[in-house]
Amino acid sequence: MTTFDNEKKRSMRGNIKPFSNKMHSVTDNQGKNALLSYLDRNKIGFKNVSNPNRHGIDVLTLNDQDEVVIAWEVEVRNGAWKFDSNFPYSTINCIERKEYMWRKEEEFSNKIPYKIADNCNVYYIQMNKNCNRAVMLEGETILKYPLVRSFNKYAEQHNITEYVRQVPSKEATNIIL
């Protein structure tokens, strides 16, 4: 399936940025491991696992019947949020290309190799560069805000149009990992 097919299937206004193995390999495991450690230390869920489908949502929290009760999308910010402090901005940009997860669409479900519980919640986690601080938003909260065009250097460099939902940071929970 091409990028254009995915954009059309997801009814996106913008484009899906080209996948970067280099960027992904630098931060993906670091972010997932930080979240898994936090969840286990705080005894959230019966069992927490990294999703074996690398194209799906990142981390899964299972109940004692191995049903997914929480799904976690993790993003590590490599830009300006480098310090051991709460999230320093007034809004959190939630990228349109990940909305299918927050809406729990079929594409989301198909990338999870476990039964999904009826009451499954989806959360979006943004971490600072050091993966010792994070903000957490519930998918339903993100979807309350309108899509706006994002003007960022990455989109400009790759000649793509990205849309985000800018969620006020007061809607998020700050976490010390």
N, C-alpha and C positions, 0 to 999 in steps of 0.2 A: 504494500500500500504506500502510495507516495505521500509526501508532506501535504500537498494540496488536497488529497483525498481525506486525510485526517482532519484538516481544517474544515472542509465541507461537512464531514460526518459529525463534527462537534459543533457545527453552526457558528463558527468563529467569525468575528469581524476582522481580526488581525491575522498574523502569520505565526507559524511555529518556527522558532529559531532553529538553525542547524544544530544538531547534537554535537557536543564537543567531548570526546572521550577523555581528553587531557583535563578539562575542567571537572568533569564528573569524577574521574579517578582521584583527584586531589581531595575533594571534599565529601564525596558520598559516604564512604565508610566511616570517616571521622564523625560526621553528623549523626549517622545511624547509631554508631557505637555510643556516642554521648547520650542520645535519647534512650537507648536500651538500658544503659547503666542507671540513668535517672529513674526510669519506670520501675526497674527491679528494686532499686534502693527504697523507693517510695511505695512498694508493693501495690502497684497499679496493675490490675488484671491478674489472672491466674498464671498466664505465660505470655511473654513478649518475645517476638521473633522478627528477624529481618525477612521481608517478603522475598522468597526465592525467585520470583519473576522480576528481573531487574528493570523491566519496562513498566512495572506497576507501582502502586503506592509503596512507600519505603518500609514502614514498620507496622506490624499487626499485633494487637492485643487480643488474646484468646481467652475464652471462659473455660470451665472444666470439661465442657463437651467439645473442645477444639473448634468453637465457632468464633468468628471475628466479631468482637464487640466494640473495638475501636481501631480505626485505621489512621495512620499518621504519615503525612507528607512532610519531609524534612528538607529545608534549604539552608545552606550555609552562606552567609553574606561575606564576600571577600573584600568589599569596599571599605567604607568609612567606619563601620561599626566594629572596631578592633579592640575596644577596651572592655574591662570588667565593670560594666555599668548597665543599668536598665536601657531598653531600647531608646535611642536618642532622638527619634524623629516623631513628628506629629501624626504621620500616616504610615501605614504598612501597605506596600504594593503587593497585591495578590494577582499573579499572572493568569491571564485568561486561558492559556493553554492547559491549565491544571483544573479548570472548572468541572470537567467531566467527573473528577474525583469527588468534589464537594457536592455535586448533584447525585452521586452514586449511580451513574449511568451504566449501561451494559458493558461498555469498554472498561470501566473501573472494576466491575465484578469479574469479568473474564480474566483479569490479570491477578486474581487472588485464588490460590489453590486450596482454599478452605471454604466451608459453608459460612455465609455471612448472616449473622443474627439479625432478626427483624429490627432490633433497637440499636443497630450499629451507628456509632458517631464517627465523623471524619474530622480530623484536626490538621491544621497547617502550623508548622513550627518553623520559625526563622531564627537561626542562631548567629551569634557574632562569629568573627573569624576564628577565635580561639575555642569555640564550642563549649564555653563555660557559662554563657548567658543565652536566653532565648525568650521569644514571645510566642504565645500560643493563641490561635484563633479557631473557633468552631466553624466548620464549613457553612453552616446555615447563616451565621453572622456575616461571613464574607459576601454571600449572595444577596444580602440586603442593600448593598451599595452599588451604584451604577458603574458600568464600564466607561473608562476614559482612556484616551490615547496616551501612551507613554512615550516620552521623548527621551531616549537614553542613547549613550554612545554606542552600545552594542548593536542596537537596532539600526542606527544610522550607518555603522560600518558594514553591516550585512544587507543594507537596503531592504529592511522589512518593517512592517508596521505592527507594533505590539500594543495590546490593550491590557489594562489592569483595573482591578477594583481597589480604590484607595480607602482603606479602612482606618478610621481614627485609632491611634495606638491606645487610647483609653478603653477601647473595646477588648484589648488583649490582656492576657495574664502574663506578667513577667516571671520568668523562672530562672533560678540559679541552678545550673547543672552540676 
